[in-house]
C-alpha cells in the first residue's frame, strides 16, 4: 500500500500521486491527445512566446533543445517581455501554468489580452483556465491528473506542440509511449543516488543539452530537496572549472560536490573531448565524477530516458535523506507570504 500525500488547495485536500507511481506511469502521458479549444482563433504564425514558471516552462526548454529551428521564446516573469516590435508582431503568446494559479503567467496573460495580442493558454484548471474560457481564448486543458508540474512534462510538451500546430512533431512524441521504459531505469537511478549521498550534485552537459541538465537540477531540488547546480560546455571551461582547481585552502569546499557528466555521442566532437579532459582534470584532483550517457534510438528518447534516470535518482536521494518527495512546502510557504504582504 502506498502512502498518498495530500495537498491543501482551495479549502479541500487533494490526493497527490506518489512520486514513484508518477515516474512509473510517465510514458503513458504520451498517449494523451490534446484538444485545442477555439483552435480556429489560432493565428497563422511561426513565432511563439511562452511565459511559465517552474515545471510549466520546462517543456518549452526541452522543445527548444530538440527543435532549435522553431522560433520559440520562453519567458519566466511578470508582464510581457521587452522585445523588438518585429519580434512581438504576429507572434502567438502562450501563458502556461500547470495549476492555472501561478501569478506570473496570469499577469502575462492579462497584459497580453489588454494589448490585444494573440494569446493562448495551457493549464489544468484554476484562474488561468477560467480566464481563457471567459474570453473564448484558444486553450488546452491539461488532464485533471494528480501529479506535480515537474512530473507532467509529457502532457505539457504535447499541449505546447498542439498550440504550435506541428502535427509531425506531435507524432514523434506519441512514439515515446511505447519506447520509454521507466521501471527498467530505476536501478540505475538508485545506484547513482547511493554514489551521490553526502554530496551536492553538479550537473554538466553540452550547450545543446542544457535543458536536460537544467531539468536534472530541478528534480534534485524539488524531489530530493537538495541544493544542486548545473552548467554547460564549453562555457564552463572558461570560468567555473577554475573554481575547482583544488588547493590546500579550498579543498574542503571542493570535496562537497559530485559532478554528473551527461555525455552524448551526438555532441560536437570538441565538446566531447572537452568533457573527457575536464573529467580527467577533476578526477586527478580527487573530485567525484560520474558519467551518465544519454542513450536511446532517437534524440527524444535519449532526452526523456535521461530525465527518467534523474527522476529515480532524485526519488532515491529523497528516501536516503528522509525528505518529502512529492510536495514543495517551501514554495507553498513562500507563495503564502508573498500573497499576504
Secondary structure, DSSP 8 states (H G I E B T S, - for coil): -----EEEETTEEEE---HHHHHHTGGGGGG-----BTGGGS---SEEEEE--THHHHHHHHHHHH-TTSEEEEE-SSS-----HHHHTT-EEEEEESSS--HHHHHHHHHHHHTT--EEEEESSHHHHHHHHHTT-EEEE-----S-GGG-HHHHHHHHHHHHT-HHHHHHHHTHHHH--GGGGHHHHHHHHHHHTTSEEEEEEEGGGHHHHHHHHHHHHHTT---EEEEEETGGGGTGGGGGS--TTTHHHHTTEEEEE---TTS-HHHHHHHHHHHHHHHHTT-EEEE----SSSHHHHHHHHHHHHHHHHHHHHHHHT--SS--HHHHHHHHHHHH-
